[in-house]
């Protein structure tokens, strides 16, 4: 039994959904009767909730906890999103209580398999025959309390690559972990929007393709096709690539300029992204590119 999205809504939501109404006590009784074999929760958001539930581990005896963990979120989760907590803290708090850990977002919604070209070259220099994604999987698999790593796969090639990463797993050495942490520091120089493509924000009542817009922007950041100014050496090439790719990736009637700021999407985003704010920013960026006034 997985209690989903614990932490979203803070302590008030936890009390209202599980504590004050006796639901959590009921679930503990059901586990005692054998009707629930393992009881755990997936954590998102408010660290007060996480700390509260772990402080009560003697009572709750959590069988597992699911957290977002990858080599970028290990030390930079809060920088990427102020609502999040660094995975280093989350994992260590679980490990010292001997609670098995389920990992979500090992690739940060695929973003760690589609990194900036400079990062690809850096990782390939060390392991030319391994995929970029395999570094992220080996990272989470190298921690002893990790029980399961969740991976969304679209193509057979993804499954085959994952099998090569885990069968058998070659744990990272301390030196290789540090290499990834240094890589993460470099990645923070190419800031992308924290969209994992989960589609929880959809459907947009006004027809926007929110994930498509954000993922196109992130893709262009990683490929160096987001021109910073007209003085940039690759300005014309990057400008053309971004605009053509935008129209190909997202139909014009579903692009950011159609956002009216209704904020229907905000409460549904597990990453806490201020979607209307990002839509306005991307729309302004696109308009400046079209007019050549960036």
Buried (B, 14 or more C-beta within 10 A) or exposed (E): EBBEBBBBBEEEBBBEBBEEEEEBEEBBEEBEEEEBEEBBBBBBBBBEBBEBBBEEBEEBEBBBBBBBBBBBBBBBBBEBBEBBBBBBBBBEBBBEBEBBBBBBBBBBBBBBBBBBEBBBEBBEEEEEEBBBBBBBBBBBBBBEBBBEBEBBEEEEEBEEBBEBBBEEEEEBEEEBBEBBBEBBEEBEEBEBBBBBBBEBBEEBEEEBBBBBBBBBBBBBBBBBBBBEEEEBEEBEEBBEBBBEBBEEBBEEEBBBBBBEEEEBBBEBBBBBBEBBEBBBBBBEBBEBBEEEEB
